[in-house]
């Protein structure tokens, strides 16, 4: 494993993980011991997310609009009706989460009108629609900045990572579901009890947990801590890992307070001049970006996939959630191309998907890091 040592990246690490004056850069990480990468299955097309079933099978979404069931290395298509799905650019069939009853799952996908969450019940290799859990999330006809990944929290609520669809007003508009981390009731799709804006007269605002985001790719919960982290795409600089705080603004505003037309991507990812109370990232990539994607906790570290960077980043965090060091396993450094999904399996291993477009893989990581 090598440490992330590019000069700009180290400066960004120092700035974001130690924001107080006099802070020091995170140290280099130790080398791994016995990391093993297994190719569980192949033949996927842009594997986007995955979920585990109690019999050891794995559900895998593919962005073009297909769902696969993987068991004992065999890949079987699931018969599912994704009505009006629009697979274009960054959009299509995206995130997936399996419910605690192990019979239902919820997926997120673009339609010609919106991005929506739909819950299904799985019976063998057939999925039957249960309900539209949440509709009306904004969608770009090009698919740009679609988000969208649901994850169940320890308290049973569902967090949903969304993109701003490259519309400048969305991130700072709390009545828009774009450019947010949502927290909803996993059964009704309404704003979950205890949300920061639960008293709002606007149903969308009641669902908002954090805002001021660009294109959030995932949310993960640190075991036994109460901490939640998001991973987010930056423009030409500063992908971000954020520690989520209820009701907080994360400072992305390509409209510059409504004073600029179009979608100004030259603004800072976290604009502390315009929003002094915005929450700074615990880590940002600097330049170039890695196009980080989903995050998962594995062996005590925060593991984050990278698309453009074609690697896995492993973050060591202190108790407060600040980054102490970042390392990159050699076994996954530009060996499998673009890495997208990351979910920790019930047996403690880490599953990843590649997202190169053809013959993509489902990978299983075991060992210590």
C-alpha positions in Angstrom: 0.0 0.0 0.0 1.3 3.5 -0.8 0.4 6.7 1.0 -1.4 9.5 -0.8 1.6 11.7 -1.1 1.1 14.1 -4.1 2.0 17.5 -2.9 -1.3 19.2 -3.6 -3.2 16.3 -2.1 -1.2 16.5 1.1 -1.8 20.2 1.4 -5.5 19.5 0.9 -5.4 16.8 3.6 -3.8 19.2 6.0 -6.2 22.0 5.3 -9.3 19.9 5.6 -8.5 17.4 8.3 -6.8 19.9 10.5 -8.6 23.2 9.9 -7.3 24.9 13.1 -4.2 27.1 12.9 -1.1 25.0 13.5 -2.6 21.8 12.3 -0.4 19.2 10.8 -0.8 17.0 7.7 -2.0 13.4 8.3 0.8 10.9 8.5 1.5 8.1 6.1 -0.3 4.8 6.7 1.4 1.5 7.4 1.5 -1.2 4.7 -1.3 -3.7 4.5 -1.0 -7.3 5.6 -2.6 -10.1 3.6 -5.1 -8.2 1.5 -6.9 -10.5 -0.9 -9.0 -9.5 -3.9 -11.4 -12.1 -5.3 -13.4 -11.7 -8.6 -16.8 -13.0 -7.5 -18.5 -12.5 -10.9 -18.1 -10.6 -14.2 -20.0 -9.6 -17.2 -21.7 -6.5 -15.7 -22.3 -3.2 -17.4 -21.6 -0.3 -15.1 -22.3 -2.1 -11.8 -23.7 0.8 -9.7 -24.7 -0.6 -6.3 -25.2 -3.8 -4.4 -27.0 -5.4 -1.5 -26.8 -8.6 0.5 -29.4 -11.3 0.9 -29.5 -13.8 3.8 -28.8 -16.8 1.7 -25.5 -15.3 0.6 -26.7 -13.9 -2.7 -25.9 -10.4 -3.8 -28.1 -8.0 -5.8 -26.3 -5.8 -8.2 -27.8 -2.8 -10.1 -26.5 -1.9 -13.6 -26.9 1.7 -14.7 -28.4 0.8 -18.1 -31.5 -0.5 -16.3 -30.9 -4.2 -15.3 -30.8 -5.9 -11.9 -28.7 -9.0 -11.4 -28.7 -11.7 -8.7 -25.3 -13.2 -7.9 -25.1 -16.5 -6.1 -22.2 -19.0 -6.0 -20.6 -17.1 -8.8 -23.6 -17.4 -11.1 -25.2 -14.3 -12.4 -29.0 -14.3 -13.1 -31.1 -11.5 -14.4 -34.0 -10.4 -12.1 -37.4 -9.8 -13.7 -38.2 -6.2 -12.7 -40.4 -3.5 -14.1 -38.6 -0.2 -14.0 -41.4 1.8 -15.6 -40.2 4.8 -17.7 -36.6 4.4 -16.7 -34.3 6.8 -18.5 -30.7 5.6 -18.8 -28.6 8.4 -20.2 -25.2 9.8 -19.2 -24.7 9.6 -15.4 -28.4 8.6 -14.9 -30.2 5.3 -15.0 -30.6 2.6 -12.4 -28.5 3.7 -9.5 -28.6 3.0 -5.8 -30.0 0.0 -4.0 -30.7 -0.9 -0.3 -32.1 -4.1 1.1 -34.7 -3.7 3.9 -34.2 -5.5 7.2 -37.0 -8.0 6.4 -34.7 -9.2 3.6 -37.6 -9.5 1.3 -37.9 -5.9 0.1 -35.4 -3.6 -1.5 -35.5 0.0 -2.7 -33.8 1.2 -5.8 -33.2 4.7 -7.2 -33.5 5.5 -10.9 -34.1 8.3 -13.4 -37.4 8.5 -15.3 -38.3 11.0 -18.1 -39.8 13.2 -15.3 -37.7 12.8 -12.1 -35.4 10.7 -10.1 -37.4 8.4 -7.8 -37.1 5.7 -5.1 -39.2 2.6 -5.6 -39.6 -0.3 -3.3 -40.0 -3.9 -4.6 -40.5 -7.3 -3.1 -38.1 -10.1 -4.3 -39.5 -13.6 -4.9 -36.8 -15.8 -6.3 -35.7 -14.0 -9.5 -38.8 -11.8 -9.8 -39.3 -8.4 -8.3 -42.8 -7.1 -7.7 -43.4 -3.4 -7.1 -44.6 -2.5 -3.6 -44.8 1.3 -3.8 -43.2 4.5 -5.1 -41.4 5.5 -1.9 -40.3 9.0 -3.0 -40.9 10.7 -6.4 -40.1 14.2 -7.5 -36.4 14.3 -7.0 -35.1 16.5 -9.8 -33.5 14.9 -12.9 -31.5 16.3 -15.8 -32.4 15.0 -19.3 -28.7 14.4 -19.8 -28.5 12.4 -16.6 -25.9 14.8 -15.2 -25.4 14.9 -11.4 -28.2 12.4 -10.7 -26.9 11.2 -7.3 -28.6 8.9 -6.0 -27.9 6.3 -3.4 -30.1 5.2 -0.4 -28.7 3.7 2.8 -30.5 2.6 5.9 -29.3 4.2 9.2 -29.0 2.3 12.5 -32.2 4.0 13.7 -34.1 2.6 10.7 -34.5 5.8 8.8 -33.3 6.0 5.2 -30.6 8.5 4.1 -30.6 9.4 0.4 -27.6 11.0 -1.4 -28.8 13.2 -4.2 -27.1 15.3 -7.0 -28.0 18.9 -7.9 -28.6 17.9 -11.6 -26.3 20.8 -12.5 -29.0 23.4 -11.8 -27.4 26.2 -9.9 -30.3 27.0 -7.5 -30.8 23.5 -6.2 -28.1 23.1 -3.6 -29.1 26.1 -1.5 -32.8 25.7 -2.0 -34.1 23.6 0.9 -37.4 23.1 -1.0 -35.6 21.2 -3.7 -34.5 17.6 -3.2 -31.4 18.1 -5.4 -27.9 18.6 -3.9 -28.9 17.2 -0.6 -28.6 14.4 1.9 -32.2 13.4 2.7 -33.4 11.5 5.8 -36.8 9.9 5.2 -39.1 7.3 6.8 -38.2 4.0 5.1 -41.8 3.0 5.0 -43.6 6.2 4.0 -41.0 8.3 2.2 -41.9 11.3 4.3 -39.4 13.4 6.4 -38.2 11.2 9.3 -39.0 12.2 12.8 -36.4 14.5 14.4 -35.2 16.0 11.1 -33.8 19.5 11.4 -36.6 21.1 9.3 -39.4 18.8 10.3 -41.6 21.7 11.3 -41.5 23.2 7.8 -44.8 23.6 5.9 -42.9 22.3 2.8 -42.8 18.5 2.5 -39.5 18.5 0.7 -37.8 20.7 3.3 -39.0 18.3 6.0 -37.0 15.5 4.2 -33.7 17.5 4.2 -31.0 16.5 6.5 -28.1 18.5 5.0 -27.9 20.8 2.0 -25.4 22.8 -0.1 -24.0 19.7 -1.9 -23.0 19.2 -5.5 -23.3 15.5 -6.3 -23.3 13.2 -3.3 -22.4 9.6 -4.1 -23.1 7.9 -0.8 -23.6 8.0 2.9 -22.1 5.6 5.4 -22.5 5.2 9.2 -19.5 4.7 11.4 -20.2 1.7 13.7 -20.9 2.5 17.3 -20.2 6.2 16.9 -23.4 8.1 15.8 -21.3 9.6 13.0 -22.4 9.7 9.3 -20.1 10.5 6.4 -20.9 11.4 2.8 -18.7 11.2 -0.3 -19.1 13.8 -3.0 -17.9 14.7 -6.5 -16.1 18.0 -6.9 -15.8 20.0 -10.2 -12.2 20.3 -11.4 -11.0 20.3 -7.8 -11.9 19.1 -4.3 -13.8 15.9 -4.2 -15.0 15.8 -0.5 -15.6 13.5 2.4 -17.9 15.2 4.8 -19.0 14.5 8.4 -22.7 15.1 8.3 -24.4 17.4 10.9 -28.1 17.8 11.0 -29.4 21.0 9.3 -25.9 22.0 8.1 -25.0 23.8 4.9 -22.0 22.4 3.1 -21.4 25.5 1.0 -21.8 24.6 -2.7 -23.5 27.5 -4.5 -22.9 27.7 -8.3 -25.6 30.5 -8.5 -23.5 32.7 -6.1 -26.6 33.7 -4.2 -28.7 34.0 -7.4 -26.4 36.6 -8.8 -25.0 34.5 -11.6 -26.7 32.9 -14.5 -25.9 29.4 -15.7 -23.9 26.9 -13.5 -20.7 28.5 -12.3 -18.4 25.7 -11.3 -15.5 28.0 -10.5 -16.9 28.6 -7.0 -15.4 26.8 -4.0 -16.9 23.4 -3.1 -17.3 24.9 0.4 -17.7 28.6 0.1 -16.8 29.9 3.6 -16.9 33.5 2.5 -20.5 33.4 1.4 -21.5 31.0 4.1 -19.3 31.4 7.2 -21.2 28.7 9.0 -20.8 26.1 6.2 -19.2 22.9 7.3 -15.7 22.3 5.9 -14.9 18.8 4.6 -12.9 16.4 6.7 -11.0 15.6 3.5 -10.8 17.0 0.0 -8.8 15.8 -2.9 -7.3 19.1 -4.1 -6.3 18.9 -7.8 -6.7 16.6 -9.6 -9.9 15.1 -8.4 -10.3 11.3 -8.0 -14.1 11.3 -8.7 -14.6 9.5 -5.4 -17.8 7.4 -5.2 -19.3 5.2 -2.5 -17.9 4.8 1.0 -18.0 1.9 3.5 -16.5 1.2 6.9 -14.2 -1.8 6.7 -11.7 -3.1 9.3 -12.1 0.2 11.2 -11.2 2.4 8.2 -13.3 4.5 5.9 -13.0 2.9 2.4 -13.9 5.1 -0.5 -13.9 4.1 -4.2 -12.6 6.3 -7.0 -13.9 6.3 -10.5 -11.4 8.6 -12.4 -8.7 7.7 -9.9 -9.2 3.9 -10.4 -8.3 3.1 -6.8 -9.6 2.5 -3.3 -8.7 5.1 -0.7 -8.5 4.0 3.0 -9.0 6.7 5.6 -7.9 6.4 9.2 -10.1 8.6 11.4 -9.7 9.8 14.9 -12.6 9.5 17.4 -13.9 12.9 16.3 -14.0 11.9 12.7 -10.9 13.8 11.5 -8.7 12.2 8.9 -5.3 11.0 10.3 -3.9 9.4 7.2 -4.9 8.1 3.8 -3.5 5.1 2.1 -4.1 3.2 -1.2 -3.8 -0.6 -1.5 -1.5 -1.5 -4.3 -3.8 -4.4 -5.2 -6.5 -2.0 -6.3 -4.4 0.9 -7.6 -5.2 1.1 -11.3 -5.6 -2.7 -11.5 -9.4 -2.9 -12.2 -10.2 0.5 -13.7 -13.0 2.6 -12.3 -14.3 1.5 -8.9 -17.9 2.5 -7.9 -19.9 0.6 -5.3 -18.6 -0.3 -1.9 -20.7 -2.2 0.7 -19.5 -4.2 3.8 -20.9 -7.7 3.8 -22.3 -9.5 6.8 -19.1 -11.6 7.1 -17.0 -8.4 7.4 -15.6 -8.5 3.8 -15.8 -5.6 1.5 -17.6 -5.9 -1.9 -16.8 -3.5 -4.7 -18.0 -3.1 -8.3 -16.0 -1.8 -11.3 -17.7 0.7 -13.6 -15.8 0.6 -16.9 -18.8 -0.1 -19.1 -18.3 -3.7 -20.2 -17.4 -6.9 -18.5 -17.4 -5.1 -15.2 -16.6 -7.1 -12.0 -18.0 -7.8 -8.6 -15.0 -7.9 -6.3 -14.6 -9.2 -2.7 -11.9 -7.9 -0.4 -10.7 -9.8 2.6 -7.8 -9.6 5.0 -6.4 -6.8 7.1 -5.4 -3.2 6.1 
